[in-house]
């Protein structure tokens, strides 16, 4: 029967594709329904259906992309652009849905005959062998993901949850790093820890990687009776693997607790880094050997290749102590051309108070000889944007007035300098803490900066994810109970100290 003019299948192909673009890429149920409608929609939706692998039932997925008829298999495997990996899906029911032994041999042999470089002499690294023998109830480590990725040669983005279940005393992704041509499209990787920075050294050797996101990078203590893979020859291994540098341009380490003097032996090899985000949160798993508490040693960031970094974002759980911001660029060699961040364009740092920028606050101490021009002259000549998260806490108005006075003194110093600053902003003002106080002083300061051709602004943080308040009707009959959530406390910035 002929299609009616208003039916979806009767639309021109260009219009059909436009309609498909409006469907959420993660709405697999809709794409699956359309894919089974007719041949035309199957052809138009198959690539979208397989573009984002959501992380569940990997054995069934391997069966589809590896053991399907030859006319379909290459197309399906090449359609995969994004892989999400959930280690926690390895439950007993999912294991019972695993491939039969005969199929496991077929899939493993496909990899063996692919021409990829595989380490089959070390049983722990023999990916095909481990896949065939994969039956242990608790065996769920990094190797399975590596094996899986060899069958998605055009994958561009990888997100991995639950890596805390992996063996964090060893290097990960060594098989991937041995086959850079096979993963030439893989440009973005995000790992949700806890993990150690040493774990991902092999990843840093992949020339395709541009964006690396890590959560809960921790200088963790060693488990009793265990040895690290890097116990001996750590620095030689790192310098050897990264002798040619690293292609990573954007690195973020969130909710992390690292010891910079040790971490920089790895990070200083990122010779193409353009953007760095580090969010420091103390972690109880941190080793206490030689590591001081709190957020210290950020001046070690000077060891980054001096010509590459253009965006630096630093956050700490507590406000940055006296002079810590200035320590970022207090030059070890007092020559202008040796400025440690000579191409830095954006600095986003906090929480800060006046003392974070000066070793001795001339405002708090009354020392008028402390010229803010000295601080402005320390800024990189290329710095265009300075974003500061203010240390919101007790006695808000008094402390904020001091901070505004400090910013006004900075404006006066900029007026008589060759600074390139174009924007200064107080960012992440608590969204539920009410309006920024001292509106007249803020408006006056904005006009001062406008006169210098510099934008000044106060930016509120965004409330996303969990709602600040939740309602419950099951606490007491006839009453609606309203509870504060963690989101409320975070965005209202109820002070605990400062």
Buried (B, 14 or more C-beta within 10 A) or exposed (E): EEEEEEEBEEBEEEEBEEEBEEEEEEEBEBBEEBBEEEEEBEEBBBBBBBBBBEBEBBBEBBBBBBEBEEEEBEEBBBBBBBBBBBBEBBEEEBBEEBBEEEBBBBBBEBBBEBEBEBEEEEEEBBBBBBBBBBEEEEEBBBBBBBBBBBBBBEBBBBBBBBBBBBBBBBBBBBBBBBBBEBBEBBBBBBBBBBBBBBBBBBBBBBEBBBBBBBBBBBBBEEEEEEEBBBEEEBEEBBEEBBEEBBBBBBBBBBBBBBBBEBBBBBBBBBBEBBBBBBBBBBBEBBBEEEBEEBBBBBBBBBBBBBEBBBBBBBBBEBBBBBBBBBBBBEEEEEEEEEBBBBBBBBBBBBBBBBBBBBEEBBBEEEEEEBEBBEBBBBBBBBBBBBBBBBBBBEEBEEBBBBBBBBBBBBBBBBBEBEBBBBBBBBBBBBBBBEEBBBEEBBEEBBEBBEEBEBBBEBEBBEBEEEEBEEEEEEEEEEEEEEEEBEBBEBBBBBEEEE
